Amino acid sequence: MYQTDPPLSPRVTLPTMYVLPSENPQDPASPDEFHIYQPRLLGDTFRPPTYPQKQVFVASN
């Protein structure tokens, strides 16, 4: 993929969970084995410098 001018929005260029392949070909909508680790990784590493940690909320479905 190449860069456009002006750059495209990440909403247009990044894949969604519906585009990425599933671990289970019989059920393409099922989450893969790493699904549980992704929200934990986000919660453990997301530390915005301008907000106190008590004001940060990370959720997943």
Secondary structure by P-SEA (a helix, b strand, c coil): cccccccccccccccccccccccccccccccccaaaaaaaaaaaccccccccccccccccc
